[in-house]
Amino acid sequence: MLSTGLPQMSVPKLERPGPLRERVYEALLELITTRALHPGQHLVESELAGHLGVSRQPVREALQRLNTEGWVDLRPAQGAFVHEPTEGEADQLLTVRTLLEAEAARLAALNAGEEGVEALFAIVEEGRTAVAADDVARAVALNAAFHAKVMELAGNAVLAELAAQVDRRVRWYYTPVARLRGGTSWSEHSDLAFAIKEGDAERAGRLMREHTERTRRSYRHRNES
């Protein structure tokens, strides 16, 4: 068993064409975001390189970049470790997310067309299927897709750019509470989709604010029995 804790064959070999440094960075960031590499985990360059089918140099460069961005902690004489977010970090980011997404939902209700609304409902059905199958990874991905679609329907490029900056960290924090939120989260998504369909901007904004606040509270209390 590798000390990185990744299941054998869980990480595909990277394709050689293209900027390898960037591809290694994206692969490691995805593994961290999905918690395949969990907070506090020791990251061994040689083992990560073996998983990804590359030399240690692009892995080292990716870890340095991830350290700069706050995803990895480089500790003198110890090595690299996945960053362990503090409660304060998570609370602050999820609070900002609430503000951004409530406004996006309000704007989506004013701007969304029939095709966009249908896409929202399609994601909701897929999400419910993932929850029923206890497919947490799929549920997390679909949750991100739903919120991204709402942001797209809002039609505000600046708002979308700001949301994109926090999207991956939101996924990082949502993963450990996805099973806890379960079907309730998708019922809330459905209510929100109906509000957008009906063009009720005030209700859509309120529902999104309540929805994201519930996720924030779930994260804060995730370890309580």
DOGUNU-807819 format. One record per residue: y, x, z of N, C-alpha, C in turn; residue in one letter. Coordinates in steps of 0.2 Angstrom, whole numbers, plus 5000, padded with zeros to 4 digits. Each point is the difference from the previous one (the first is absolute). Layout:
<recs>
YXZYXZYXZa/...
</recs>
This chain:
<recs>
499450045000500649965000500650045000m/500549994995500650045000500449985006l/500450055002500549995006500549954998s/500249994993500549964998499749935001t/499449985001499749945001500049954994g/500150034994500049964994499349994998l/499749944998499449984998499850044994p/499450024999499950044994500149954994q/500350034994500149974994500649945001m/500350005005500549955001500750024996s/500150064999500650024996499850034993v/500249974995499950024993500350074999p/499750044996500350064997500649994996k/500550045001500649994996499950024993l/500349964996500050024993500550064999e/499850054996500450064999500749994997r/500049964994500650004997500649975004p/500650024999500649975004500150055005g/500649995004500250045005499550005007p/499650055000499550005005500349995007l/500550045002500450005006500149925002r/500349974995500249935002499449955001e/499550014996499449965001499650015006r/500050075003499750015006500449975006v/500750004999500449975005499949935000y/500049964994499949935000499349985003e/499550044999499349995002500050005008a/500350055003500050015007500449955003l/500649984997500449955003499649935000l/499749994995499649944999499449995006e/499750065001499550015005500349995007l/500650025001500349995006500349935001i/500349974995500249935000499549955002t/499450014997499449965001499650015006t/500250065003499750025007499350024999r/499850024993499450044999500150075004a/500650025000500250065005500449975005l/499750005006500449965005500550045004h/500449965004500650045004499650055005p/500350065000499850055004499450044998g/499749984994499550044997500250074997q/499550055002500150064998499950014992h/500450034996500050004993499850084998l/499450014998499850074998500150014993v/500450044998500250014993499350014996e/499650055002499450014995499649944999s/499949965006499649944999500349944996e/500750005000500349954996500050024993l/500150074999499950024993499449994997a/499450015004499449984997499949934999g/500249965004500049924998500449994994h/500550034999500549984994499850044994l/499650055000499850044995500550054997g/500450035005500650044998500050065004v/500450054999500150065004500449985007s/500050055004500449985006500750004999r/500350044995500750004999500449945000q/499849954995500349944999499949955007p/499550015003499949975006500550025006v/500150075000500550025005500749984998r/500150004994500749984998500149925001e/499549964999500049935002500149995007a/499650045004500149995007500750025003l/500350054997500750025002500549944998q/499949974994500449954998499949945005r/499449985001499849945005500350025007l/500050065002500350025006500849985000n/500350024995500749994999500249925000t/499549964997500249935000499749965006e/499750045005499849975006499349975000g/499650014995499349985000499550045003w/500250075001499650055002500450045005v/499650035005500350045005499750074999d/500450054999499850074999500150035007l/499550025004500050035006499850085000r/500550045002499950075000499350025004p/499650044996499450035003499449945001a/500249944997499549955001499849974993q/500549994996499949974993500449944999g/499749964995500349944998499649945003a/500449955002499749945003500449944997f/499749944999500349944998500549985006v/500649984998500549985005499749945004h/500250005006499849945005500749965001e/500149954997500649965000500149985008p/500750015002500149975007500149924999t/500049975006500249935000500749994997e/500450045002500749994998500150014993g/499750054997500050014992499749934997e/499549985002499749944997500449945001a/500349995005500449945002500750004996d/500350064999500650014996499949984993q/499450034997499949994993499849934999l/499649975004499849934999500649955001l/500550025004500649965001500450004993t/500150064997500350014994499749964995v/499350005000499649964995500249935000r/500049975006500249935001500649984997t/500550045001500749994997499950004992l/499750054997500050004993499649954997l/499449985003499649954997500249935001e/500449995005500249935001500649994995a/500450054998500549994995499649994993e/499550044999499650004994499749934999a/499749975005499749935000500649954998a/500650015003500549954999500250004993r/500150064997500250014993499449984995l/499450015002499449984996500049924999a/500249975005500049925000500649984995a/500550044999500549984996499950024993l/499650054999499950034993499350004997n/499549985004499350014997499949944995a/499650024995499849954995499349985001g/499849964996499349975001499450055000e/500150054995499550054999500050045006e/500550025003500150045006499649975006g/500249935001499749975005499249995000v/499849994994499350004999499750065001e/500350064999499750065002500050015008a/500549975003499950015007499449965003l/499949944997499549965003499350034998f/500050034994499450044998499850055005a/500550045003499950055005499849975006i/500349955002499849965006499249995000v/499849974995499349984999499550075000e/500250054997499750065000500050035008e/500549995003500150035007499549965004g/500049935000499549965004499350024998r/499850024994499450024998499850065004t/500550055000499950065003499850005007a/500449955004500049995007499349975001v/499849954996499349975001499550055000a/500150054995499450054999500150065005a/500550005005500250055004500150074997d/500349994994500250064996500750025002d/500150045005500650025003500450044995v/499750054997500450044995500349954994a/499649964998500249954995500649965002r/499949975006500549965003500750035001a/499950075002500750045001500350014993v/499650014995500350014994500349944997a/499749945001500249944998500749985004l/500050015006500649995004500650044997n/499950064998500550044997500249974994a/499549984996500249974993500449935001a/499849965005500449945001500750025001f/500150045005500750025002500450034994h/499650044996500350034995500349954995a/499549954999500249954995500649965002k/500049985006500649975003500750044999v/499950065001500650054999500250004992m/499550004996500150004993500349934998e/499849955003500349934998500749995003l/500250045005500750005002500550024995a/499850054996500450024994500650045002g/499950045006500650045002499750075000n/500250044995499750075000500250055006a/500649995003500150045005499649985006v/499949945001499649985006499250024999l/499850004993499350024999500050085001a/500550034998500050085001499950015008e/500449975004500050015007499349985003l/499749954998499349975002499550054998a/500150034994499550054998500050065004a/500550025003500050065005499649995006q/499949945002499749985006499349974999v/499849994994499449964998499450045003d/499950064998499450045003499950005007r/500650015004499950005007499949935003r/500249954996499849935002499349994999v/499750034995499249994999499750045005r/500350065002499750045005499949965007w/500649975002500049965006499649945000y/499949974994499749934999499250015000y/499850064998499350005000499649995006t/500250035006499749995006500049935003p/500549964997500049935003499849954994v/499850024995499849954994499449965002a/499550025004499549965002500249955005r/500550025005500249965005500449944997l/500450024995500549954997499549954996r/499550034996499549964997500349944996g/499749945000500249944996500649985002g/500350015006500649975002500650034995t/499950064999500550044996500049964993s/499449994997500049974993500349925000w/499949975006500349935000500750015000s/500350055004500750015000500250024993e/499750044996500150014993500149944996h/499549965001499949934996500749965001s/500149995007500649965001500750034997d/500050075000500650034997500049994992l/499450004997500049994993500249934998a/499849955004500249934999500850005001f/500350035005500750005001500450034994a/499750064997500350034994499949954994i/499449975000499949954994500549955000k/500249975006500449945001500750035000e/500250064999500750025000500350005006g/499749995006500350005006500150075003d/500650024999500250075002500050015007a/500349955004500150015007499350005003e/499649964998499349995003499650074998r/500150024994499650064998500250065004a/500650015001500350055004499750005007g/500149945003499749995007499350015001r/499649984995499350015000499850075000l/500350044995499950075000500250045006m/500549985003500350035006499549995005r/499749945001499549995005499450034999e/499850004993499350044998500150075002h/500550034998500050085001500150015008t/500349965003500150015007499349995004e/499649964998499349995003499650064998r/500150034994499650064999500350065005t/500650005001500350055004499850005007r/499949945002499849985007499250025001r/499749984994499350025000499850075001s/500550044996499950085001500150025007y/500549975003500250035007499549985005r/499649954999499549985004499350004998h/499950054995499450004996499450035005r/500250045005499450025004499949965007n/500449955000499949965006499349954999e/499750005006499349964999500249925002s/
</recs>
